Amino acid sequence: MANPNLVLTEQLTKRYGSFVALDHCSLSIREGEVFGLLGPNGAGKTTLLRILLGFLRPTSGRATIDGLDCYRAAVEVHRRVAYMPGEARLFRQLRASEVLRFFADVREEPNADAGFRLADRLQLDVRRRVAWMSTGMRQKLALAVTLATNAKLMILDEPTTNLDPNVRSEVITLVKQARAAGRTVLFSSHVLSEVEEACDRVAIVRAGELVHIQSMAELRRQHRIRATLRRPLPAVPQGLHSELVIRQLSDDTVVIDTSCDLSRLFEWLACLSLDEITVEPFGLRAVYDRFHGMRATDLGH
């Protein structure tokens, strides 16, 4: 039976002397999913990506892509991967159209026109020379080069940096379309809303450690309820007790986090004396805060 995991790391560790950049990281990425990588600068995300690409040799542990050791079989791994770095450096003397043709030829892509179609969707003038492009325009060109490939795995490191909101939205659409076509995407970003919208699962990295993997489908079933009470909150019914996390913010205000069926919860709340109630999705922001102890705005929003 074929292994459904395209990417696999086992106790992956990278040390520089006494400094641990990545510490016993074990994760798996299934074929055909968009997997998010989330964490502040210096958390270990870039180290992980560089090991997956074979640019760094791990101190211990192992990383494989499509069953191939990322360091020992780096050339074969590169045939299966398209990588967009956080700061892509392109041939400044060439026009965008020439850059697209160059990379299509290097990868022997059967459909060289795909890059031009993507450039058009990203509103990029391919006649312009790279040296005369703004940072955002170069970002669009790097995206067109990467997303136009037939690689099994696309690694996108901060793909929407320097892009305006309309183009950011188009990039998320392109990522979803890649998944629908059966491609696998590793999506590293600081922008929580983009990760939440695009990804199937998200790994949260902190100080070199993989501290949590969150299923987005599971997260979307969770809600946060804020209620203002006229009387003290009574005891929670036995059937709901294990499915609620309740915090008393003040004498008359409570916050309830839950993943249970809301209809069951509302049956109980309807019996209480409430002045006000709001219900909202739990959101990736709350999960991130739980593991980093900082506001999500510190991520670069």
N, C-alpha and C positions, 0 to 999 in steps of 0.2 A: 504494500500500500504506500502511495506517495506521501511524503512528509508535507503537511499543509503549511508548515512554517517556512517562509522564504528567508527570513533573517533570524538568526539564533545566536545569543551570547550566553556564555556559561562562566560565571564567577570572573568576569572580565575586570582586570585591574591594571592601572597604569600609574607608576610612581616615577617621580623625578627626585632622586635622593630621598629625603625625609618627607617630601610633599607628595600627597596622594591626590592625583587628579581625577581618578576613577577607581571606585572601591567595590570589588565583588559584584559587578553589575550583571544580572541575569534577566534576560527578556526574550520574548519571541514575537515576531511580526508575521501574521498570516498572509498568504497570497491574496491579493485583491482587497486589502484593507488600507485605509489611511490612518497612519499611526502618528500621533503627535508627541513632540518632545518639548517639555515646558520647564523653565527654570531661569533664574537670574543669570547675569553674566558671571562667569567663573564657576558655574555649578558643575561643569563637566560635559556639557552637551557637545561642544566642538571636539573634545578629546574622543568621545564615543564615535562621532561621525568620522573622524580621521582614522580611527582604528578599523571601522567598517570598510573604509576605502583603501585600506592597506598602506596608508601613509605613515602610520605609527605601528611599531611592534609592541604588543601588550607585554607588561611585566609578568603577568600570569593570567590564566584563563584562556578562553578561546572564543573567537567570533567567526561565524560562517554565513555566507549568502548563497542560496541555492545549493547548499551542501558543500561549498568550497571554502577552504580556510582563507579568510580575508587577507592575511599577510603572506602566507606561503604561495597562494594561487592568485595574487593580486591582478595579474594580466587577464586571467579568465573572469575574475570577478568584475573587472572594469567593462567587459563586454556585456554584462548584464545590468549595469548601473549607469544612470544618467545623474550627474551631480551639479547642482547649482550652489556655489559657495555664497556666503554672506556678502562678500565683496568680490564680485566677478570681474576679472581683468580680461578684456578683449582686445583684439588687434586694433590699435587706435588709427592706423593708417588705412584700414579697409572701410568700405561702406557696409552698412548693415546687411544688405543683400549678399555681399561677398562673404561676410561672416557666416550667414546662414548656409550658403552653398558649401563653404569650407567644412563646417562641422557635419553636414549631411554626407559629404564625400568621405570624411575620416571614418565615420561610423558605417559607411556603405548602406545608408538608409534607402530602401526601395522607393520611398515617396519623398523626394526632396522638396516638394511644394508645401508640405505640411508646415514648415517653419514660416513661410510667407503668409499662409492663412492665419496662423497664430499671431504673427506680427500685426496683421490687419485688425484682428479682434482686439489686440492690445493698443490699437491706435498709434502704431509706430511707423514713421516714415522710413522705409528701408533704403531710400536713396541717400540718406544722410551719412556722412563719414563719422565713425565712432568718436574721433577726437573732438568733433563739434557737438557731441550729444551732451545733454544734461545727465545728472546722476540717475534720475528717474527713467530717462530714455534708455540708458545702458542697462538698467534693471529689466526693462521690458524686452530688450534684445536677448539678455541672458535667459529669461523665461522662455522666449520663443525657441531658442536653441535647445533648451533642456526638455521642454514639454513636447517637442516635435519628434523625439526619438521613439523607437520601439523597445526601449530597455524594459526589462521586467520590473526593475525597481528604480524609482525616481527619488532622489534625496534633495529636498528643498530646504536650504538654510536661510531663514528670514526672507522668504520670497517676495513679500509685499512692502519691504522697506522702501521709502522714498516714492511710493506710488500714491496717486490721488484716490479718493474713496471709490469712484466708479470703476477704476482699473483693479483695485483691490477686490472688489466684488466679482469682477470677471475672472480673476485668478482663482478664487474659491470655486467658481463654477467649473473652470477647467480641471481643477483637482478632482471634483466630484465626477466629471465626465471620464477622467482617467480611471477612476475606481470602477465606474459602470462598465468600462471596457475590459475589466479584469486586471488592470495594472495595480501595483503596490506603490504607495507613496509614504515616505518618511518625512514628516512636516515639522520642522523646528521653527518656533516663533515665540515672540514675547507678547503677541497680541491675543489675549484670552478669548475675545469674541470670535476671532478667526479660527482658532484651534477648536473651540466649542462647536462651530458650525461645520467645519470641514472633516473632523476626525471621527473615527469609529472608537478608538481607544487613545488614551493619553498617559504618557509616563511623566511623572514629576520627579525632577532631579534636584538634589540639594547637597552642596559641599561634596560632590563626587559620588554620592550615594543615590541609588534609585529607591525613593522612599514610598512611592505609590503608583499603581497603575489603575486608571479609572476607565470603566466602560461608559461611553457617552449615552448609550441606550438606557443603561441602568440609572445614570444621573438624571436623565430627563423624566424619570418616574418620581423623582424626589421633589418635594415642595417645602417652602418656608412660609409659615403662617404667623402673622403678627396680629394680636388681638388686644383690645382695650376692654377691661372687665369692669362691671359695676360692683361685683362681689368677688371675694377670693376664689381662686380656681379650685373646684372640688377634686376629689380623687379621680384618677383616670380609670375608665372601665378596664376590667381584667383583659379583655380581648385586644385592647389597643396599647396596653402598658408597655409591651416590649418593642413596639414599632414607633414610638415617639421619643424625641429628645426635647425636653421642655426647659427653657431658661426664663426666669423671672427677672425682667429688666427693671421693674419698679413695682410698687404695691398694686398698680392696676394694669400693668402691661406685661404680656408674656410673648415669647417667640417659640414656635413649635416647628421642629424639623421632622419630616416624615417621608417614608417611601410607601406607605400603605395606600390602599384604595381611598381616595378622598371622600367618596360617598359615605363610607363608614365613619370617617372622622367628622364629617359635617352633621351626621345624625346626633353625635354627642355635642358638638358645638352649638347646634340649634337649641339645645336644652339649657344653655348657659345664658346669663345676663350680659350681653355684649353691647358696648357703645360703638365699636368700630372693628372691622376685620379686613385684612388684606392677605391675598394669596399670590405667591410668585414662585417660579421655578427655582430650585436650589442653586443651580449654576456652578460653573467651573471656578468662579472667583472664590466661593466659599471653601471649596476643596483645596484650592491653592493656599488660601490663608491658613487653613488648618495645619498644613505641613511646613509652611515657611514663617508663620508668625509675623507677617507683614501685610500691609495693604497691597492689593493687586495693582494699584496705581504705581507702585514702585517698580513694576515690571516694564514700564516704558509707555504706558497709555498716555 
